[in-house]
C-alpha cells in the first residue's frame, strides 16, 4: 500500500485500513459492502484474488488473478495516463467486477486519493469536487454529459460507445478514452482517444493503442491474440476480429461468434449497430436467424413495448449498405442481461 493512499481524503495505516474495511463490510449500502470485501481480500495473505467474469460472451465463471499481475496493471495505467501519487480519482463502478476492483488497486498501489460513491447512472450530479481520473460505463457517461467537466481524464468501458454519444463527447473538456480489455487481462490492455483529437489525428481515431509490455497478433481466424506477461502467464486468445496497423495499434471489427453470413456476404453486427445507434434511442442489437435462401437473415431486435417501423430512407441516412439493411424489425419488452447489465444476445433471441 502506497503511503499517499487515501479514501475520501483520509489516510490509513494497514491497521486502520483493516478496521475501516470491517466498517464497510458491515454497511447496509451494498456498494460499500462490496468495497470492504474486496479491500479485505486484497490485504489478506493470499497471492491471488478470485474474480467473476461478466458473462457477456459466455457463462460467467470465477477465475484467479494474481495480485502481482494486478499491481502491474495498475502501474501500466499510471504510466500511460501519467497519473502519479496524490491523483484524485472517483470510484463510481461496483467493486463486484474487475473494473471497480482495479480502481481501488490503482489507488492503493499508486497512492491516489479515491472518492467512493454509489454506482448510479449519474454519479457526478450532486458532487461539487473535481477529479483527475475516473472510469465509467457508457450509460453513466451519457447521463453525466452536463457534469463531465468535473473529470480531467475519463476511461469508458463495459460496452460500445454509440455514434450519438461519441458526437456529444466532442464538445466536452474532459479527455475521453475508450478501453479494450476483459477480466482475464485485468481490465484494459489498450485504449483509444475519442475526443479532442485534432485534424491530424482524425484518421487513426478507430485505432486502439496498447499499454506498455503488451504485444498483439492475429490467429488464423483473424482474432486478436494478446501476449501480456506482466498481467497474464498465458497467451490470451480472444474472439475479437481485428485489423493490426502496427506493433502497438489495432482496429476492432467485431466478435467472431457474432458474424452473420447472409448469402455469402459477411456482416459484422457491431459495425451495423454503430451506424444504427444514431437512429434508434432504445436498446437494440442485430443478429442472424436461419433462412433457406440466404443461409442467415439479418434482423433487428429492439427493446420496446411498441412495434416500430423504419423506412428505407432511415436506413440510408445511417449509411447502411444494401446488405446491412435488416430484413425484419422485431421488438421485445425486455432483453436478457448479464448481472452487470450487458445484453445476452443468444439467450434473448430464444425469446423471439
Short mmCIF file of the C-alpha atoms (twelve columns), coordinates in Angstrom:
data_MODEL
# 
_entry.id   MODEL 
# 
loop_
_atom_site.group_PDB 
_atom_site.id 
_atom_site.type_symbol 
_atom_site.label_atom_id 
_atom_site.label_alt_id 
_atom_site.label_comp_id 
_atom_site.label_asym_id 
_atom_site.label_seq_id 
_atom_site.Cartn_x 
_atom_site.Cartn_y 
_atom_site.Cartn_z 
_atom_site.pdbx_PDB_model_num 
ATOM 1   C CA . UNK A 1   0.000   0.000   0.000   1 
ATOM 2   C CA . UNK A 2   1.407   3.353   -1.084  1 
ATOM 3   C CA . UNK A 3   1.932   5.790   1.831   1 
ATOM 4   C CA . UNK A 4   -0.021  8.517   -0.011  1 
ATOM 5   C CA . UNK A 5   -3.137  6.335   -0.455  1 
ATOM 6   C CA . UNK A 6   -6.331  7.964   0.821   1 
ATOM 7   C CA . UNK A 7   -10.037 7.206   0.782   1 
ATOM 8   C CA . UNK A 8   -12.225 10.320  0.793   1 
ATOM 9   C CA . UNK A 9   -9.130  12.380  1.821   1 
ATOM 10  C CA . UNK A 10  -8.472  10.118  4.844   1 
ATOM 11  C CA . UNK A 11  -5.055  8.455   5.188   1 
ATOM 12  C CA . UNK A 12  -4.780  4.929   6.591   1 
ATOM 13  C CA . UNK A 13  -2.187  2.714   8.167   1 
ATOM 14  C CA . UNK A 14  -2.503  -1.011  7.480   1 
ATOM 15  C CA . UNK A 15  -4.189  -1.469  10.857  1 
ATOM 16  C CA . UNK A 16  -6.629  1.418   10.495  1 
ATOM 17  C CA . UNK A 17  -7.497  0.309   6.957   1 
ATOM 18  C CA . UNK A 18  -8.394  -3.149  8.255   1 
ATOM 19  C CA . UNK A 19  -10.729 -1.550  10.794  1 
ATOM 20  C CA . UNK A 20  -12.238 0.650   8.096   1 
ATOM 21  C CA . UNK A 21  -12.876 -2.319  5.807   1 
ATOM 22  C CA . UNK A 22  -14.709 -4.016  8.684   1 
ATOM 23  C CA . UNK A 23  -16.962 -0.951  8.905   1 
ATOM 24  C CA . UNK A 24  -17.546 -1.026  5.150   1 
ATOM 25  C CA . UNK A 25  -18.333 -4.736  5.164   1 
ATOM 26  C CA . UNK A 26  -20.935 -4.181  7.876   1 
ATOM 27  C CA . UNK A 27  -22.580 -1.332  5.936   1 
ATOM 28  C CA . UNK A 28  -26.187 -1.506  4.782   1 
ATOM 29  C CA . UNK A 29  -25.081 0.039   1.480   1 
ATOM 30  C CA . UNK A 30  -24.246 -2.827  -0.885  1 
ATOM 31  C CA . UNK A 31  -21.666 -0.846  -2.869  1 
ATOM 32  C CA . UNK A 32  -19.736 -0.070  0.354   1 
ATOM 33  C CA . UNK A 33  -20.021 -3.680  1.482   1 
ATOM 34  C CA . UNK A 34  -18.535 -4.835  -1.851  1 
ATOM 35  C CA . UNK A 35  -15.663 -2.360  -1.494  1 
ATOM 36  C CA . UNK A 36  -14.961 -3.562  2.039   1 
ATOM 37  C CA . UNK A 37  -14.954 -7.220  0.979   1 
ATOM 38  C CA . UNK A 38  -12.519 -6.547  -1.852  1 
ATOM 39  C CA . UNK A 39  -10.058 -4.466  0.205   1 
ATOM 40  C CA . UNK A 40  -10.094 -7.169  2.891   1 
ATOM 41  C CA . UNK A 41  -9.280  -9.763  0.230   1 
ATOM 42  C CA . UNK A 42  -6.513  -7.539  -1.115  1 
ATOM 43  C CA . UNK A 43  -4.935  -7.224  2.336   1 
ATOM 44  C CA . UNK A 44  -5.040  -10.946 3.201   1 
ATOM 45  C CA . UNK A 45  -2.078  -13.313 2.792   1 
ATOM 46  C CA . UNK A 46  -3.248  -14.934 -0.456  1 
ATOM 47  C CA . UNK A 47  -1.297  -14.070 -3.596  1 
ATOM 48  C CA . UNK A 48  -4.435  -14.042 -5.730  1 
ATOM 49  C CA . UNK A 49  -7.941  -12.591 -5.958  1 
ATOM 50  C CA . UNK A 50  -10.999 -14.554 -7.060  1 
ATOM 51  C CA . UNK A 51  -12.929 -12.599 -9.691  1 
ATOM 52  C CA . UNK A 52  -16.117 -13.328 -11.626 1 
ATOM 53  C CA . UNK A 53  -16.148 -12.715 -15.377 1 
ATOM 54  C CA . UNK A 54  -19.012 -10.625 -16.736 1 
ATOM 55  C CA . UNK A 55  -20.646 -13.417 -18.733 1 
ATOM 56  C CA . UNK A 56  -21.288 -11.181 -21.762 1 
ATOM 57  C CA . UNK A 57  -19.689 -13.680 -24.161 1 
ATOM 58  C CA . UNK A 58  -20.422 -16.914 -22.340 1 
ATOM 59  C CA . UNK A 59  -21.318 -18.374 -18.987 1 
ATOM 60  C CA . UNK A 60  -19.893 -16.327 -16.079 1 
ATOM 61  C CA . UNK A 61  -17.014 -18.071 -14.373 1 
ATOM 62  C CA . UNK A 62  -14.714 -17.496 -11.439 1 
ATOM 63  C CA . UNK A 63  -11.012 -17.074 -12.169 1 
ATOM 64  C CA . UNK A 64  -7.894  -16.378 -10.123 1 
ATOM 65  C CA . UNK A 65  -5.931  -13.184 -10.756 1 
ATOM 66  C CA . UNK A 66  -2.506  -12.836 -9.193  1 
ATOM 67  C CA . UNK A 67  -2.138  -9.754  -7.025  1 
ATOM 68  C CA . UNK A 68  1.269   -9.163  -8.599  1 
ATOM 69  C CA . UNK A 69  -0.355  -9.002  -12.032 1 
ATOM 70  C CA . UNK A 70  -2.996  -6.608  -10.717 1 
ATOM 71  C CA . UNK A 71  -0.232  -4.352  -9.358  1 
ATOM 72  C CA . UNK A 72  1.480   -4.436  -12.760 1 
ATOM 73  C CA . UNK A 73  -1.787  -3.455  -14.466 1 
ATOM 74  C CA . UNK A 74  -2.169  -0.517  -12.089 1 
ATOM 75  C CA . UNK A 75  1.400   0.622   -12.780 1 
ATOM 76  C CA . UNK A 76  0.843   0.412   -16.556 1 
ATOM 77  C CA . UNK A 77  -2.282  2.554   -16.323 1 
ATOM 78  C CA . UNK A 78  -0.483  5.080   -14.151 1 
ATOM 79  C CA . UNK A 79  2.379   5.284   -16.649 1 
ATOM 80  C CA . UNK A 80  0.177   5.559   -19.742 1 
ATOM 81  C CA . UNK A 81  -2.045  8.315   -18.341 1 
ATOM 82  C CA . UNK A 82  0.754   9.959   -16.311 1 
ATOM 83  C CA . UNK A 83  -1.161  9.539   -13.050 1 
ATOM 84  C CA . UNK A 84  1.217   9.914   -10.132 1 
ATOM 85  C CA . UNK A 85  0.751   9.878   -6.369  1 
ATOM 86  C CA . UNK A 86  -1.909  12.203  -4.957  1 
ATOM 87  C CA . UNK A 87  -4.032  11.830  -8.093  1 
ATOM 88  C CA . UNK A 88  -7.696  12.407  -7.209  1 
ATOM 89  C CA . UNK A 89  -9.949  9.636   -8.530  1 
ATOM 90  C CA . UNK A 90  -13.647 8.833   -8.420  1 
ATOM 91  C CA . UNK A 91  -14.891 5.263   -7.948  1 
ATOM 92  C CA . UNK A 92  -18.440 5.108   -9.311  1 
ATOM 93  C CA . UNK A 93  -18.411 1.473   -10.501 1 
ATOM 94  C CA . UNK A 94  -19.357 -1.588  -8.488  1 
ATOM 95  C CA . UNK A 95  -16.426 -3.335  -6.802  1 
ATOM 96  C CA . UNK A 96  -18.133 -6.628  -7.640  1 
ATOM 97  C CA . UNK A 97  -16.426 -6.649  -11.039 1 
ATOM 98  C CA . UNK A 98  -12.865 -6.129  -12.212 1 
ATOM 99  C CA . UNK A 99  -13.261 -2.506  -13.372 1 
ATOM 100 C CA . UNK A 100 -14.299 -1.339  -9.902  1 
ATOM 101 C CA . UNK A 101 -11.736 -3.525  -8.153  1 
ATOM 102 C CA . UNK A 102 -8.927  -2.130  -10.285 1 
ATOM 103 C CA . UNK A 103 -9.814  1.475   -9.470  1 
ATOM 104 C CA . UNK A 104 -9.167  0.566   -5.835  1 
ATOM 105 C CA . UNK A 105 -5.945  -1.292  -6.679  1 
ATOM 106 C CA . UNK A 106 -4.659  1.692   -8.666  1 
ATOM 107 C CA . UNK A 107 -5.383  3.961   -5.709  1 
ATOM 108 C CA . UNK A 108 -3.616  1.668   -3.221  1 
ATOM 109 C CA . UNK A 109 -0.608  0.938   -5.461  1 
ATOM 110 C CA . UNK A 110 -0.099  4.407   -6.940  1 
ATOM 111 C CA . UNK A 111 -1.016  6.477   -3.887  1 
ATOM 112 C CA . UNK A 112 -4.225  8.125   -5.056  1 
ATOM 113 C CA . UNK A 113 -6.936  9.881   -3.094  1 
ATOM 114 C CA . UNK A 114 -10.057 7.967   -4.155  1 
ATOM 115 C CA . UNK A 115 -13.620 9.135   -3.532  1 
ATOM 116 C CA . UNK A 116 -16.286 6.435   -3.104  1 
ATOM 117 C CA . UNK A 117 -19.806 6.969   -4.442  1 
ATOM 118 C CA . UNK A 118 -22.732 4.729   -5.291  1 
ATOM 119 C CA . UNK A 119 -22.564 3.268   -8.850  1 
ATOM 120 C CA . UNK A 120 -25.691 5.073   -10.048 1 
ATOM 121 C CA . UNK A 121 -26.474 6.340   -13.571 1 
ATOM 122 C CA . UNK A 122 -25.327 9.924   -12.898 1 
ATOM 123 C CA . UNK A 123 -22.738 9.790   -10.106 1 
ATOM 124 C CA . UNK A 124 -21.445 13.322  -10.792 1 
ATOM 125 C CA . UNK A 125 -24.753 15.136  -10.466 1 
ATOM 126 C CA . UNK A 126 -24.529 16.004  -6.758  1 
ATOM 127 C CA . UNK A 127 -20.729 16.187  -6.480  1 
ATOM 128 C CA . UNK A 128 -19.029 19.563  -6.143  1 
ATOM 129 C CA . UNK A 129 -15.410 18.374  -6.337  1 
ATOM 130 C CA . UNK A 130 -13.324 17.759  -9.465  1 
ATOM 131 C CA . UNK A 131 -11.230 14.658  -10.161 1 
ATOM 132 C CA . UNK A 132 -8.150  13.801  -12.182 1 
ATOM 133 C CA . UNK A 133 -9.323  10.339  -13.239 1 
ATOM 134 C CA . UNK A 134 -12.468 8.236   -13.428 1 
ATOM 135 C CA . UNK A 135 -13.811 5.077   -15.119 1 
ATOM 136 C CA . UNK A 136 -17.427 4.804   -16.304 1 
ATOM 137 C CA . UNK A 137 -19.665 2.646   -18.465 1 
ATOM 138 C CA . UNK A 138 -21.373 4.329   -21.470 1 
ATOM 139 C CA . UNK A 139 -24.729 4.560   -19.689 1 
ATOM 140 C CA . UNK A 140 -23.138 6.649   -16.925 1 
ATOM 141 C CA . UNK A 141 -21.280 8.841   -19.411 1 
ATOM 142 C CA . UNK A 142 -24.469 9.531   -21.347 1 
ATOM 143 C CA . UNK A 143 -26.307 10.512  -18.151 1 
ATOM 144 C CA . UNK A 144 -23.381 12.661  -16.944 1 
ATOM 145 C CA . UNK A 145 -22.677 14.780  -20.033 1 
ATOM 146 C CA . UNK A 146 -23.573 18.014  -18.275 1 
ATOM 147 C CA . UNK A 147 -21.164 17.253  -15.426 1 
ATOM 148 C CA . UNK A 148 -18.159 15.698  -17.186 1 
ATOM 149 C CA . UNK A 149 -16.190 18.917  -16.730 1 
ATOM 150 C CA . UNK A 150 -15.582 17.634  -13.189 1 
ATOM 151 C CA . UNK A 151 -13.324 14.894  -14.638 1 
ATOM 152 C CA . UNK A 152 -9.962  15.573  -16.335 1 
ATOM 153 C CA . UNK A 153 -9.371  12.106  -17.796 1 
ATOM 154 C CA . UNK A 154 -12.164 9.562   -18.302 1 
ATOM 155 C CA . UNK A 155 -11.877 5.948   -19.444 1 
ATOM 156 C CA . UNK A 156 -15.025 4.313   -20.829 1 
ATOM 157 C CA . UNK A 157 -15.548 0.556   -20.985 1 
ATOM 158 C CA . UNK A 158 -18.042 -2.216  -20.494 1 
ATOM 159 C CA . UNK A 159 -19.977 -1.592  -23.710 1 
ATOM 160 C CA . UNK A 160 -19.954 0.127   -27.110 1 
ATOM 161 C CA . UNK A 161 -19.951 3.906   -27.409 1 
ATOM 162 C CA . UNK A 162 -22.800 4.932   -29.731 1 
ATOM 163 C CA . UNK A 163 -22.330 7.425   -32.551 1 
ATOM 164 C CA . UNK A 164 -24.590 9.934   -30.799 1 
ATOM 165 C CA . UNK A 165 -22.610 9.710   -27.554 1 
ATOM 166 C CA . UNK A 166 -19.349 9.934   -29.490 1 
ATOM 167 C CA . UNK A 167 -20.555 13.139  -31.165 1 
ATOM 168 C CA . UNK A 168 -21.607 14.673  -27.857 1 
ATOM 169 C CA . UNK A 169 -18.212 13.917  -26.314 1 
ATOM 170 C CA . UNK A 170 -16.566 16.144  -28.934 1 
ATOM 171 C CA . UNK A 171 -17.866 19.205  -27.099 1 
ATOM 172 C CA . UNK A 172 -16.683 18.342  -23.565 1 
ATOM 173 C CA . UNK A 173 -13.415 19.479  -21.997 1 
ATOM 174 C CA . UNK A 174 -12.690 16.056  -20.488 1 
ATOM 175 C CA . UNK A 175 -10.091 13.859  -22.191 1 
ATOM 176 C CA . UNK A 176 -12.110 10.735  -23.038 1 
ATOM 177 C CA . UNK A 177 -10.728 7.305   -23.897 1 
ATOM 178 C CA . UNK A 178 -12.419 4.070   -24.971 1 
ATOM 179 C CA . UNK A 179 -10.807 0.971   -23.478 1 
ATOM 180 C CA . UNK A 180 -10.277 -2.572  -24.714 1 
ATOM 181 C CA . UNK A 181 -9.944  -5.351  -22.177 1 
ATOM 182 C CA . UNK A 182 -11.627 -8.058  -20.163 1 
ATOM 183 C CA . UNK A 183 -11.439 -9.686  -16.755 1 
ATOM 184 C CA . UNK A 184 -8.698  -12.043 -17.956 1 
ATOM 185 C CA . UNK A 185 -6.496  -9.083  -18.969 1 
ATOM 186 C CA . UNK A 186 -7.219  -7.294  -15.649 1 
ATOM 187 C CA . UNK A 187 -9.240  -4.526  -17.371 1 
ATOM 188 C CA . UNK A 188 -7.764  -2.625  -20.299 1 
ATOM 189 C CA . UNK A 189 -4.669  -3.587  -22.262 1 
ATOM 190 C CA . UNK A 190 -5.374  -0.940  -24.924 1 
ATOM 191 C CA . UNK A 191 -7.050  2.468   -25.153 1 
ATOM 192 C CA . UNK A 192 -8.021  4.954   -27.840 1 
ATOM 193 C CA . UNK A 193 -8.607  8.684   -27.570 1 
ATOM 194 C CA . UNK A 194 -12.124 9.525   -28.745 1 
ATOM 195 C CA . UNK A 195 -12.306 13.310  -28.455 1 
ATOM 196 C CA . UNK A 196 -10.101 16.421  -28.696 1 
ATOM 197 C CA . UNK A 197 -8.170  14.683  -31.472 1 
ATOM 198 C CA . UNK A 198 -7.445  17.482  -33.906 1 
ATOM 199 C CA . UNK A 199 -7.379  17.121  -37.673 1 
ATOM 200 C CA . UNK A 200 -4.000  15.370  -37.719 1 
ATOM 201 C CA . UNK A 201 -5.254  12.505  -35.573 1 
ATOM 202 C CA . UNK A 202 -8.749  12.001  -37.007 1 
ATOM 203 C CA . UNK A 203 -7.568  9.276   -39.407 1 
ATOM 204 C CA . UNK A 204 -6.492  6.968   -36.581 1 
ATOM 205 C CA . UNK A 205 -9.499  7.626   -34.401 1 
ATOM 206 C CA . UNK A 206 -10.617 3.992   -34.678 1 
ATOM 207 C CA . UNK A 207 -7.257  2.514   -33.583 1 
ATOM 208 C CA . UNK A 208 -6.571  1.159   -30.115 1 
ATOM 209 C CA . UNK A 209 -3.103  1.757   -28.674 1 
ATOM 210 C CA . UNK A 210 -1.640  -0.943  -26.453 1 
ATOM 211 C CA . UNK A 211 -0.351  -0.243  -22.969 1 
ATOM 212 C CA . UNK A 212 3.318   -0.881  -22.072 1 
ATOM 213 C CA . UNK A 213 4.525   -4.518  -22.178 1 
ATOM 214 C CA . UNK A 214 1.635   -5.716  -24.381 1 
ATOM 215 C CA . UNK A 215 2.224   -7.476  -27.729 1 
ATOM 216 C CA . UNK A 216 -0.533  -8.280  -30.218 1 
ATOM 217 C CA . UNK A 217 -1.003  -10.688 -33.121 1 
ATOM 218 C CA . UNK A 218 -3.799  -12.399 -35.083 1 
ATOM 219 C CA . UNK A 219 -4.618  -16.095 -35.300 1 
ATOM 220 C CA . UNK A 220 -5.808  -17.956 -38.420 1 
ATOM 221 C CA . UNK A 221 -9.388  -16.790 -37.752 1 
ATOM 222 C CA . UNK A 222 -8.332  -13.145 -37.726 1 
ATOM 223 C CA . UNK A 223 -8.883  -12.820 -33.971 1 
ATOM 224 C CA . UNK A 224 -6.727  -10.887 -31.538 1 
ATOM 225 C CA . UNK A 225 -4.084  -12.776 -29.569 1 
ATOM 226 C CA . UNK A 226 -2.669  -10.923 -26.565 1 
ATOM 227 C CA . UNK A 227 0.787   -11.506 -25.078 1 
ATOM 228 C CA . UNK A 228 0.910   -9.501  -21.853 1 
ATOM 229 C CA . UNK A 229 3.327   -11.296 -19.489 1 
ATOM 230 C CA . UNK A 230 3.017   -8.580  -16.840 1 
ATOM 231 C CA . UNK A 231 -0.684  -9.369  -16.338 1 
ATOM 232 C CA . UNK A 232 -1.080  -12.958 -17.560 1 
ATOM 233 C CA . UNK A 233 1.189   -16.000 -17.586 1 
ATOM 234 C CA . UNK A 234 -0.552  -17.334 -20.711 1 
ATOM 235 C CA . UNK A 235 -1.331  -16.039 -24.177 1 
ATOM 236 C CA . UNK A 236 -4.919  -14.797 -24.293 1 
ATOM 237 C CA . UNK A 237 -6.763  -15.824 -27.454 1 
ATOM 238 C CA . UNK A 238 -9.880  -13.709 -27.957 1 
ATOM 239 C CA . UNK A 239 -12.922 -13.931 -30.228 1 
ATOM 240 C CA . UNK A 240 -12.427 -10.330 -31.348 1 
ATOM 241 C CA . UNK A 241 -11.807 -9.768  -35.046 1 
ATOM 242 C CA . UNK A 242 -9.201  -7.061  -35.610 1 
ATOM 243 C CA . UNK A 243 -7.003  -5.336  -38.157 1 
ATOM 244 C CA . UNK A 244 -3.420  -4.733  -36.987 1 
ATOM 245 C CA . UNK A 245 -1.934  -1.413  -38.117 1 
ATOM 246 C CA . UNK A 246 1.388   -1.502  -36.235 1 
ATOM 247 C CA . UNK A 247 3.085   -3.274  -33.348 1 
ATOM 248 C CA . UNK A 248 1.036   -1.159  -30.933 1 
ATOM 249 C CA . UNK A 249 -2.132  -0.241  -32.875 1 
ATOM 250 C CA . UNK A 250 -5.164  -2.295  -33.853 1 
ATOM 251 C CA . UNK A 251 -8.699  -1.707  -35.107 1 
ATOM 252 C CA . UNK A 252 -11.563 -3.669  -33.530 1 
ATOM 253 C CA . UNK A 253 -14.061 -5.025  -36.065 1 
ATOM 254 C CA . UNK A 254 -16.431 -7.176  -34.017 1 
ATOM 255 C CA . UNK A 255 -16.955 -10.542 -32.368 1 
ATOM 256 C CA . UNK A 256 -16.106 -13.633 -34.436 1 
ATOM 257 C CA . UNK A 257 -19.027 -15.514 -32.918 1 
ATOM 258 C CA . UNK A 258 -21.461 -12.724 -33.884 1 
ATOM 259 C CA . UNK A 259 -20.561 -12.604 -37.600 1 
ATOM 260 C CA . UNK A 260 -23.568 -13.186 -39.893 1 
ATOM 261 C CA . UNK A 261 -23.147 -14.951 -43.258 1 
ATOM 262 C CA . UNK A 262 -26.066 -13.779 -45.396 1 
ATOM 263 C CA . UNK A 263 -25.995 -15.007 -48.994 1 
ATOM 264 C CA . UNK A 264 -22.210 -15.316 -48.855 1 
ATOM 265 C CA . UNK A 265 -21.734 -11.775 -47.536 1 
ATOM 266 C CA . UNK A 266 -20.138 -11.468 -44.093 1 
ATOM 267 C CA . UNK A 267 -21.919 -8.917  -41.921 1 
ATOM 268 C CA . UNK A 268 -20.457 -7.573  -38.692 1 
ATOM 269 C CA . UNK A 269 -23.256 -6.744  -36.202 1 
ATOM 270 C CA . UNK A 270 -21.186 -4.318  -34.148 1 
ATOM 271 C CA . UNK A 271 -20.440 -2.164  -37.204 1 
ATOM 272 C CA . UNK A 272 -24.101 -2.167  -38.270 1 
ATOM 273 C CA . UNK A 273 -25.189 -1.311  -34.715 1 
ATOM 274 C CA . UNK A 274 -22.747 1.591   -34.623 1 
ATOM 275 C CA . UNK A 275 -24.461 3.068   -37.695 1 
ATOM 276 C CA . UNK A 276 -27.978 2.412   -36.392 1 
ATOM 277 C CA . UNK A 277 -27.220 3.985   -32.998 1 
ATOM 278 C CA . UNK A 278 -27.817 7.466   -34.435 1 
ATOM 279 C CA . UNK A 279 -31.337 6.391   -35.421 1 
ATOM 280 C CA . UNK A 280 -32.550 4.185   -32.549 1 
ATOM 281 C CA . UNK A 281 -32.637 5.511   -28.988 1 
ATOM 282 C CA . UNK A 282 -33.882 2.288   -27.346 1 
ATOM 283 C CA . UNK A 283 -31.586 -0.634  -26.627 1 
ATOM 284 C CA . UNK A 284 -31.212 -2.874  -29.671 1 
ATOM 285 C CA . UNK A 285 -28.986 -5.335  -31.474 1 
ATOM 286 C CA . UNK A 286 -28.856 -7.078  -34.847 1 
ATOM 287 C CA . UNK A 287 -28.486 -10.823 -35.340 1 
ATOM 288 C CA . UNK A 288 -28.797 -13.569 -37.914 1 
ATOM 289 C CA . UNK A 289 -31.581 -16.162 -37.984 1 
ATOM 290 C CA . UNK A 290 -31.756 -19.240 -40.267 1 
ATOM 291 C CA . UNK A 291 -33.002 -18.577 -43.795 1 
ATOM 292 C CA . UNK A 292 -33.453 -21.169 -46.562 1 
ATOM 293 C CA . UNK A 293 -32.214 -18.923 -49.363 1 
ATOM 294 C CA . UNK A 294 -29.618 -16.739 -47.643 1 
ATOM 295 C CA . UNK A 295 -28.371 -19.159 -45.006 1 
ATOM 296 C CA . UNK A 296 -28.823 -16.411 -42.426 1 
ATOM 297 C CA . UNK A 297 -31.211 -13.478 -42.499 1 
ATOM 298 C CA . UNK A 298 -30.254 -10.198 -40.833 1 
ATOM 299 C CA . UNK A 299 -32.839 -8.993  -38.284 1 
ATOM 300 C CA . UNK A 300 -33.073 -6.035  -35.915 1 
ATOM 301 C CA . UNK A 301 -34.335 -6.561  -32.359 1 
ATOM 302 C CA . UNK A 302 -35.394 -3.507  -30.324 1 
ATOM 303 C CA . UNK A 303 -36.222 -3.400  -26.623 1 
ATOM 304 C CA . UNK A 304 -39.660 -1.787  -26.647 1 
ATOM 305 C CA . UNK A 305 -43.319 -2.361  -25.834 1 
ATOM 306 C CA . UNK A 306 -44.365 -0.716  -29.097 1 
ATOM 307 C CA . UNK A 307 -43.958 -2.069  -32.626 1 
ATOM 308 C CA . UNK A 308 -41.521 0.156   -34.510 1 
ATOM 309 C CA . UNK A 309 -41.116 0.585   -38.243 1 
ATOM 310 C CA . UNK A 310 -38.124 2.032   -40.090 1 
ATOM 311 C CA . UNK A 311 -38.151 3.311   -43.662 1 
ATOM 312 C CA . UNK A 312 -35.645 2.814   -46.445 1 
ATOM 313 C CA . UNK A 313 -34.634 6.465   -46.122 1 
ATOM 314 C CA . UNK A 314 -33.995 5.938   -42.389 1 
ATOM 315 C CA . UNK A 315 -31.506 3.201   -43.219 1 
ATOM 316 C CA . UNK A 316 -29.941 5.278   -45.985 1 
ATOM 317 C CA . UNK A 317 -29.418 8.152   -43.547 1 
ATOM 318 C CA . UNK A 318 -27.434 5.727   -41.388 1 
ATOM 319 C CA . UNK A 319 -25.251 4.911   -44.398 1 
ATOM 320 C CA . UNK A 320 -26.097 1.213   -44.328 1 
ATOM 321 C CA . UNK A 321 -25.189 -0.786  -47.417 1 
ATOM 322 C CA . UNK A 322 -27.983 -2.777  -49.070 1 
ATOM 323 C CA . UNK A 323 -26.686 -5.923  -47.367 1 
ATOM 324 C CA . UNK A 324 -26.714 -4.253  -43.942 1 
ATOM 325 C CA . UNK A 325 -30.431 -3.341  -44.042 1 
ATOM 326 C CA . UNK A 326 -32.368 -5.681  -41.691 1 
ATOM 327 C CA . UNK A 327 -34.967 -7.923  -43.329 1 
ATOM 328 C CA . UNK A 328 -37.184 -7.747  -40.221 1 
ATOM 329 C CA . UNK A 329 -37.645 -5.425  -37.239 1 
ATOM 330 C CA . UNK A 330 -38.815 -7.223  -34.098 1 
ATOM 331 C CA . UNK A 331 -39.478 -5.909  -30.591 1 
ATOM 332 C CA . UNK A 332 -39.154 -7.461  -27.164 1 
ATOM 333 C CA . UNK A 333 -40.297 -5.796  -23.922 1 
ATOM 334 C CA . UNK A 334 -37.132 -6.812  -22.070 1 
ATOM 335 C CA . UNK A 335 -33.742 -8.214  -23.094 1 
ATOM 336 C CA . UNK A 336 -31.949 -10.883 -21.086 1 
ATOM 337 C CA . UNK A 337 -28.907 -9.393  -19.345 1 
ATOM 338 C CA . UNK A 338 -25.786 -10.446 -17.512 1 
ATOM 339 C CA . UNK A 339 -25.575 -9.451  -13.810 1 
ATOM 340 C CA . UNK A 340 -23.542 -6.420  -14.912 1 
ATOM 341 C CA . UNK A 341 -26.255 -5.280  -17.345 1 
ATOM 342 C CA . UNK A 342 -24.813 -6.404  -20.688 1 
ATOM 343 C CA . UNK A 343 -27.178 -7.845  -23.294 1 
ATOM 344 C CA . UNK A 344 -27.046 -11.622 -23.708 1 
ATOM 345 C CA . UNK A 345 -27.760 -11.891 -27.420 1 
ATOM 346 C CA . UNK A 346 -28.187 -15.627 -27.849 1 
ATOM 347 C CA . UNK A 347 -30.427 -16.027 -24.802 1 
ATOM 348 C CA . UNK A 348 -32.524 -13.046 -25.891 1 
ATOM 349 C CA . UNK A 349 -33.023 -14.479 -29.384 1 
ATOM 350 C CA . UNK A 350 -34.633 -17.568 -27.842 1 
ATOM 351 C CA . UNK A 351 -37.466 -15.303 -26.658 1 
ATOM 352 C CA . UNK A 352 -38.495 -14.421 -30.219 1 
# 
